[in-house]
Amino acid sequence: MKLVYRILLHLSWALSLLLAAWAVLFYVTMIDEINDEVDDSLEARAEVILTRVLAGRELPVAASEGNNAYFLNEVSDEYAAVQPRERYSDEEIFIPERDDEEPARVLRKVFHDRDGKWYELTVMTPTIEKDDLREAILYWIVCLYLFLLLLILLITVVVLYRTMRPLYALLRWLDGYTVGARNPPLAIDTSVTEFRRLNDAARRYAERAESTFERQKQFIGNASHEMQTPLAVCRNRLEMLVDDAQTLTEEQLGEIAKVQRTLDYLVRLNRSLLLLSKIDNGQFPEAEEVDINALVRRTAEDMEEIYAYRGMRFTLTDEGPLTMRMNPSLAGSVVANLVKNAFVHGDAGGEIAVTVAPRRLTVANSGAGGPLDAGHIFDRFYQGAKKEGSTGLGLAVVDAVCRLYGLKVAYSYINGRHCFTVEFPA
């Protein structure tokens, strides 16, 4: 979930609870204020009647029915003893003329005259329908608060997006950043302290990654270059020993052959590492139009001769011309490594199918071992199953060349076949 949406979710819950509490408080306060005004009116009216009763004067004429009347009743001492001297209540009064009940606010006062007789004065006045008022208030408050909530959230979204522009710019820069490539500078102007610190941290870590990457490339290149001479010397000395085979036994010759195979493996490994180092260092600036169709045919002929002992059937499907402006050596490395990978890792007696189409090269080989790890198959030294003569760097070279020229290489396992597809730009 995006940060903005998470903030909006929490803000919506908080505002909803806050507005609901405010609506309840508003309703209670308003009803209390209405009751206070009505109670003052009832109190004034009751005082007038009470004064006239105690003075023995004539009482005002009022309707004895309805919700705007008063009643004066003599009560017993026992009743007066248990009743509060003054109490207010909301009641429904039946009105015969309307055959309906109407709301009224009622005041009941208990008092005694000079003779000690107890009376209860009941004064009532029409009041509002609180249920109707509650529904009306609820409806309008819900509408108003929903509008306010949406408006607040909309303003929050606008403010957040405007405020977090530097963060989104930094994320875009990090998504497009590739160690060792020509990356655009991180030029984000912001006055927010936290964003400035985050940008500075991103720059520092990028510089550290570039420094580490450069040291790694330099080490691999230097090590591979320095290893060439001692490896060549070792091979030459072994060949000299083999040429002087008269003084060696068959067992010794067999051991020498094993050492030669190991040295051949080291030579191929060293050559692949040196090639990867040169690719990472951009040491292949030369470029020309390369005919991929012809390159595949030549490579396939060579590979068929080398791996004829495996008895694999090779088919080439040419669906159209495919050309790419790139370094010829690197183009040959891509094609050779893909085709060689199919011969080395395919099932003996199986089938290899290469398809060349406009903007696409596909190399597929039969493999009963099941799919490989597509997330790591292009990693250096990754091998699904260890094969003699394989350095584990062929697909890494393919991936490095594809990244250098903006090609897309992908692996899939379809119908029992391992498929490698290189997509060329239009």
C-alpha positions as CSV (number, residue, x, y, z in Angstrom):
1,M,0.0,0.0,0.0
2,K,1.3,3.5,-0.9
3,L,2.3,5.8,1.9
4,V,-0.3,8.4,0.9
5,Y,-3.1,5.8,0.9
6,R,-2.0,4.5,4.3
7,I,-2.0,8.1,5.7
8,L,-5.5,8.7,4.2
9,L,-6.8,5.5,5.7
10,H,-5.6,6.3,9.2
11,L,-6.7,9.9,8.8
12,S,-10.2,8.8,7.7
13,W,-10.6,6.7,10.8
14,A,-9.4,9.4,13.1
15,L,-11.6,12.1,11.5
16,S,-14.6,9.9,11.4
17,L,-14.4,9.2,15.1
18,L,-13.7,12.9,15.8
19,L,-16.6,14.1,13.7
20,A,-19.0,11.5,15.2
21,A,-18.0,12.5,18.8
22,W,-18.4,16.2,17.8
23,A,-21.9,15.4,16.3
24,V,-23.0,13.8,19.6
25,L,-21.7,16.7,21.6
26,F,-23.4,19.2,19.3
27,Y,-26.7,17.4,19.6
28,V,-26.6,17.1,23.4
29,T,-25.5,20.7,23.7
30,M,-28.3,22.0,21.5
31,I,-31.0,19.9,23.2
32,D,-29.7,21.2,26.6
33,E,-29.9,24.8,25.4
34,I,-33.4,24.3,24.1
35,N,-34.6,22.7,27.3
36,D,-32.9,25.5,29.3
37,E,-34.9,28.2,27.4
38,V,-38.2,26.3,27.8
39,D,-37.5,25.6,31.5
40,D,-37.0,29.3,32.1
41,S,-40.3,30.1,30.5
42,L,-42.0,27.3,32.6
43,E,-40.3,28.7,35.7
44,A,-41.6,32.2,35.1
45,R,-45.1,31.0,34.4
46,A,-45.1,28.8,37.5
47,E,-43.9,31.7,39.7
48,V,-46.8,33.8,38.5
49,I,-49.3,31.1,39.4
50,L,-47.6,30.3,42.6
51,T,-47.6,33.9,43.7
52,R,-51.3,34.3,43.1
53,V,-52.1,31.0,44.9
54,L,-50.2,32.1,48.0
55,A,-51.7,35.6,47.9
56,G,-55.2,34.3,47.5
57,R,-55.7,36.1,44.2
58,E,-57.6,34.9,41.2
59,L,-55.7,32.4,39.1
60,P,-55.2,33.0,35.4
61,V,-57.5,31.2,33.1
62,A,-55.9,28.3,31.1
63,A,-57.1,25.4,29.1
64,S,-57.5,22.3,31.2
65,E,-56.6,20.1,28.3
66,G,-53.9,20.0,25.7
67,N,-50.2,20.6,26.1
68,N,-50.3,24.3,27.0
69,A,-52.2,24.1,30.4
70,Y,-51.6,24.1,34.1
71,F,-53.1,22.1,36.9
72,L,-53.2,22.8,40.6
73,N,-54.0,19.7,42.8
74,E,-53.9,19.3,46.6
75,V,-51.8,16.4,47.6
76,S,-51.2,14.4,50.8
77,D,-48.4,15.0,53.3
78,E,-47.0,11.5,52.5
79,Y,-46.9,12.3,48.7
80,A,-45.2,15.7,49.3
81,A,-42.6,14.1,51.6
82,V,-41.3,11.7,48.9
83,Q,-41.5,14.0,45.9
84,P,-38.8,16.5,44.9
85,R,-39.9,20.2,45.2
86,E,-39.3,20.8,41.5
87,R,-38.8,18.5,38.6
88,Y,-38.9,18.8,34.8
89,S,-39.8,16.1,32.3
90,D,-40.6,15.6,28.6
91,E,-44.0,14.0,28.0
92,E,-46.4,13.2,25.3
93,I,-49.9,14.8,26.0
94,F,-53.0,13.4,24.3
95,I,-55.1,16.1,22.6
96,P,-58.7,14.8,22.0
97,E,-59.4,17.4,19.3
98,R,-56.6,16.1,17.2
99,D,-56.8,12.5,18.4
100,D,-53.0,12.6,18.7
101,E,-50.2,13.1,21.1
102,E,-48.1,16.2,21.2
103,P,-44.8,16.7,22.9
104,A,-44.7,19.0,26.0
105,R,-42.2,20.2,28.5
106,V,-43.7,19.7,32.0
107,L,-42.7,21.4,35.3
108,R,-44.1,20.0,38.6
109,K,-43.7,22.0,41.8
110,V,-44.7,20.8,45.2
111,F,-45.4,23.6,47.8
112,H,-47.7,24.4,50.8
113,D,-49.7,27.4,51.7
114,R,-50.0,29.4,55.0
115,D,-52.3,26.7,56.4
116,G,-49.8,24.0,55.8
117,K,-51.8,22.3,53.0
118,W,-49.6,20.7,50.2
119,Y,-50.3,21.3,46.6
120,E,-48.7,20.2,43.3
121,L,-48.6,22.7,40.5
122,T,-48.2,21.2,37.0
123,V,-47.3,23.6,34.2
124,M,-46.7,22.4,30.7
125,T,-45.9,24.1,27.4
126,P,-45.5,22.8,23.9
127,T,-42.0,21.8,22.8
128,I,-40.3,20.5,19.8
129,E,-40.5,16.9,18.5
130,K,-37.1,15.7,19.7
131,D,-37.3,12.5,17.6
132,D,-37.9,14.5,14.5
133,L,-35.2,17.0,15.5
134,R,-32.8,14.1,16.1
135,E,-33.4,12.6,12.7
136,A,-33.1,16.0,11.0
137,I,-29.9,16.8,12.9
138,L,-28.5,13.3,12.1
139,Y,-29.3,13.6,8.4
140,W,-27.8,17.1,8.0
141,I,-24.8,16.4,10.2
142,V,-24.0,13.2,8.3
143,C,-24.2,15.1,5.0
144,L,-22.2,18.0,6.3
145,Y,-19.5,15.8,7.9
146,L,-19.2,13.6,4.9
147,F,-18.7,16.6,2.8
148,L,-16.1,18.0,5.3
149,L,-14.4,14.6,5.5
150,L,-14.1,14.2,1.7
151,L,-12.9,17.8,1.4
152,I,-10.3,17.4,4.1
153,L,-9.1,14.1,2.5
154,L,-8.9,15.8,-0.9
155,I,-6.9,18.7,0.4
156,T,-4.7,16.3,2.3
157,V,-4.0,14.3,-0.8
158,V,-3.1,17.4,-2.7
159,V,-0.9,18.7,0.1
160,L,0.8,15.3,0.5
161,Y,1.6,14.9,-3.2
162,R,3.0,18.4,-3.4
163,T,5.0,17.9,-0.3
164,M,6.3,14.5,-1.2
165,R,7.4,15.3,-4.7
166,P,11.1,15.2,-3.7
167,L,10.5,11.7,-2.3
168,Y,8.9,10.4,-5.5
169,A,11.7,12.0,-7.5
170,L,14.2,10.2,-5.3
171,L,12.4,6.9,-5.7
172,R,12.3,7.3,-9.5
173,W,16.1,8.0,-9.5
174,L,16.8,4.9,-7.3
175,D,14.6,2.7,-9.5
176,G,16.5,3.8,-12.6
177,Y,19.9,3.7,-11.0
178,T,22.3,1.0,-12.2
179,V,25.7,0.5,-10.6
180,G,28.4,1.0,-13.1
181,A,26.2,2.7,-15.7
182,R,25.9,6.3,-16.7
183,N,23.3,7.5,-14.3
184,P,21.8,11.0,-14.3
185,P,22.7,13.2,-11.3
186,L,20.4,13.3,-8.3
187,A,19.3,17.0,-8.7
188,I,16.4,17.4,-6.3
189,D,15.9,20.9,-4.9
190,T,13.9,20.8,-1.6
191,S,13.7,22.9,1.5
192,V,12.4,20.0,3.7
193,T,15.2,19.0,6.0
194,E,14.3,15.3,6.1
195,F,14.2,15.0,2.3
196,R,17.5,16.8,2.0
197,R,19.1,14.3,4.5
198,L,17.6,11.4,2.6
199,N,19.0,12.7,-0.7
200,D,22.4,13.1,0.8
201,A,22.3,9.6,2.2
202,A,21.3,8.2,-1.2
203,R,24.2,10.1,-2.9
204,R,26.6,8.7,-0.3
205,Y,25.4,5.1,-0.7
206,A,25.5,5.4,-4.5
207,E,29.1,6.7,-4.4
208,R,30.0,3.9,-2.1
209,A,28.4,1.3,-4.4
210,E,30.2,2.8,-7.4
211,S,33.5,2.8,-5.6
212,T,33.1,-0.8,-4.5
213,F,32.0,-1.8,-8.0
214,E,35.0,-0.1,-9.6
215,R,37.4,-1.8,-7.2
216,Q,35.7,-5.2,-7.9
217,K,36.0,-4.7,-11.6
218,Q,39.6,-3.6,-11.3
219,F,40.5,-6.6,-9.1
220,I,38.8,-9.1,-11.5
221,G,40.4,-7.5,-14.5
222,N,43.8,-7.4,-13.0
223,A,43.6,-10.9,-11.5
224,S,42.4,-12.4,-14.8
225,H,45.1,-10.6,-16.8
226,E,47.9,-11.6,-14.4
227,M,46.7,-15.2,-14.4
228,Q,47.1,-15.6,-18.2
229,T,50.9,-15.8,-18.1
230,P,51.3,-18.5,-15.4
231,L,48.5,-20.5,-16.9
232,A,50.2,-20.4,-20.3
233,V,53.5,-21.4,-18.8
234,C,52.0,-24.3,-17.0
235,R,50.3,-25.5,-20.2
236,N,53.5,-25.3,-22.2
237,R,55.5,-27.2,-19.6
238,L,52.9,-29.9,-19.5
239,E,52.9,-30.2,-23.3
240,M,56.7,-30.4,-23.2
241,L,56.4,-33.3,-20.7
242,V,53.9,-35.1,-22.9
243,D,56.2,-34.6,-25.9
244,D,58.9,-36.3,-24.0
245,A,56.6,-39.2,-23.2
246,Q,59.4,-41.9,-23.4
247,T,60.4,-41.2,-19.8
248,L,56.8,-41.2,-18.5
249,T,54.6,-44.1,-17.6
250,E,50.9,-44.4,-18.7
251,E,49.8,-43.5,-15.2
252,Q,51.8,-40.4,-15.2
253,L,50.5,-39.4,-18.7
254,G,47.0,-39.9,-17.3
255,E,47.6,-37.6,-14.4
256,I,49.1,-35.0,-16.8
257,A,46.0,-35.2,-18.9
258,K,43.8,-34.5,-15.9
259,V,46.0,-31.5,-15.0
260,Q,45.7,-30.3,-18.6
261,R,41.9,-30.5,-18.4
262,T,41.9,-28.6,-15.2
263,L,44.2,-25.9,-16.7
264,D,41.9,-25.7,-19.8
265,Y,39.0,-25.1,-17.4
266,L,41.0,-22.4,-15.6
267,V,41.9,-20.8,-18.9
268,R,38.3,-20.7,-20.0
269,L,37.2,-19.3,-16.6
270,N,39.9,-16.7,-16.7
271,R,38.9,-15.7,-20.3
272,S,35.2,-15.4,-19.3
273,L,36.1,-13.3,-16.2
274,L,38.3,-11.0,-18.3
275,L,35.5,-10.6,-20.8
276,L,33.0,-9.7,-18.1
277,S,35.4,-7.2,-16.7
278,K,36.0,-5.6,-20.1
279,I,32.2,-5.4,-20.7
280,D,31.7,-3.8,-17.3
281,N,34.5,-1.3,-18.1
282,G,33.0,-0.5,-21.5
283,Q,36.1,-1.6,-23.4
284,F,34.1,-2.6,-26.5
285,P,33.3,0.8,-28.1
286,E,33.5,-0.5,-31.7
287,A,30.1,-1.1,-33.2
288,E,28.8,-2.2,-36.6
289,E,25.7,-3.8,-38.1
290,V,25.9,-7.5,-37.2
291,D,23.9,-10.1,-39.2
292,I,22.6,-12.3,-36.4
293,N,21.1,-14.8,-38.9
294,A,24.5,-15.5,-40.4
295,L,26.2,-15.5,-37.0
296,V,23.8,-18.2,-35.7
297,R,24.4,-20.4,-38.8
298,R,28.2,-20.2,-38.4
299,T,28.1,-20.8,-34.7
300,A,25.7,-23.8,-35.1
301,E,27.9,-25.5,-37.6
302,D,30.9,-25.2,-35.3
303,M,29.0,-26.4,-32.3
304,E,27.5,-29.4,-34.2
305,E,31.0,-30.6,-35.0
306,I,32.3,-30.1,-31.5
307,Y,29.4,-31.8,-29.8
308,A,28.6,-34.4,-32.4
309,Y,29.4,-37.2,-29.9
310,R,26.2,-36.2,-28.0
311,G,24.0,-37.1,-30.9
312,M,21.7,-34.1,-30.5
313,R,19.4,-33.0,-33.3
314,F,19.7,-29.3,-34.3
315,T,17.1,-27.3,-36.1
316,L,17.3,-23.7,-37.2
317,T,14.2,-21.7,-38.1
318,D,14.8,-18.5,-40.0
319,E,11.6,-16.3,-39.8
320,G,13.2,-13.1,-41.1
321,P,16.4,-11.0,-41.0
322,L,17.7,-9.9,-37.6
323,T,20.4,-7.2,-37.5
324,M,21.8,-5.2,-34.6
325,R,24.4,-2.5,-34.3
326,M,26.8,-3.7,-31.7
327,N,30.3,-5.0,-31.2
328,P,30.8,-8.1,-33.4
329,S,32.8,-9.9,-30.7
330,L,30.1,-9.4,-28.1
331,A,27.4,-10.4,-30.5
332,G,29.4,-13.6,-31.2
333,S,29.7,-14.2,-27.4
334,V,25.9,-13.9,-27.0
335,V,25.1,-16.4,-29.7
336,A,28.0,-18.8,-28.9
337,N,27.2,-18.9,-25.2
338,L,23.4,-19.5,-25.8
339,V,24.0,-22.3,-28.4
340,K,26.9,-23.8,-26.4
341,N,24.7,-23.8,-23.3
342,A,22.0,-25.7,-25.2
343,F,24.5,-28.4,-26.3
344,V,26.2,-28.8,-23.0
345,H,23.2,-28.8,-20.7
346,G,20.7,-30.4,-23.1
347,D,19.8,-34.1,-22.9
348,A,22.1,-36.4,-24.9
349,G,20.2,-37.5,-28.0
350,G,17.7,-34.6,-27.5
351,E,16.8,-31.7,-29.7
352,I,18.0,-28.1,-29.9
353,A,15.8,-25.6,-31.7
354,V,17.0,-22.1,-32.6
355,T,14.5,-19.6,-34.0
356,V,15.7,-16.3,-35.6
357,A,12.9,-13.7,-36.1
358,P,12.9,-10.0,-36.6
359,R,13.7,-8.5,-33.2
360,R,13.9,-11.9,-31.4
361,L,16.3,-14.8,-31.0
362,T,15.2,-18.0,-29.2
363,V,17.3,-21.0,-28.3
364,A,15.6,-24.0,-26.8
365,N,16.9,-27.4,-25.7
366,S,15.2,-30.5,-24.3
367,G,15.7,-31.0,-20.6
368,A,14.0,-33.6,-18.4
369,G,15.3,-32.1,-15.2
370,G,12.5,-29.6,-14.7
371,P,12.7,-25.8,-14.7
372,L,15.6,-23.8,-13.4
373,D,15.6,-20.9,-11.0
374,A,14.7,-18.0,-13.4
375,G,15.6,-15.5,-10.7
376,H,19.3,-16.7,-10.5
377,I,20.0,-18.4,-13.8
378,F,21.9,-15.4,-15.1
379,D,23.9,-15.0,-11.9
380,R,27.6,-15.7,-12.2
381,F,28.7,-19.3,-11.4
382,Y,25.0,-20.4,-11.1
383,Q,24.5,-23.9,-12.6
384,G,21.3,-25.9,-12.4
385,A,23.3,-29.1,-12.7
386,K,27.1,-29.2,-12.8
387,K,28.4,-30.1,-16.2
388,E,32.0,-30.9,-17.0
389,G,33.6,-28.1,-19.0
390,S,31.1,-25.5,-17.9
391,T,32.4,-22.5,-16.0
392,G,29.0,-21.2,-15.0
393,L,29.7,-17.8,-16.6
394,G,28.2,-18.2,-20.1
395,L,24.8,-16.9,-19.2
396,A,26.3,-14.2,-17.1
397,V,28.2,-13.0,-20.2
398,V,25.0,-13.1,-22.2
399,D,23.2,-11.0,-19.5
400,A,26.0,-8.5,-19.3
401,V,26.1,-7.9,-23.1
402,C,22.3,-7.6,-23.2
403,R,22.3,-5.0,-20.4
404,L,25.1,-3.1,-22.2
405,Y,23.0,-2.8,-25.4
406,G,19.5,-2.6,-23.9
407,L,18.4,-6.0,-24.9
408,K,16.1,-8.2,-22.9
409,V,17.0,-11.8,-22.2
410,A,14.6,-14.1,-20.4
411,Y,14.3,-17.8,-19.4
412,S,11.2,-20.0,-19.5
413,Y,10.5,-23.8,-19.3
414,I,7.8,-24.8,-21.8
415,N,6.7,-28.3,-22.7
416,G,9.9,-29.9,-21.2
417,R,12.2,-27.5,-22.9
418,H,14.5,-24.8,-21.6
419,C,14.0,-21.7,-23.6
420,F,16.2,-18.6,-23.7
421,T,14.8,-15.6,-25.6
422,V,16.6,-12.4,-26.5
423,E,14.4,-9.4,-27.4
424,F,16.0,-6.8,-29.7
425,P,14.9,-3.2,-29.7
426,A,12.8,-2.1,-32.7
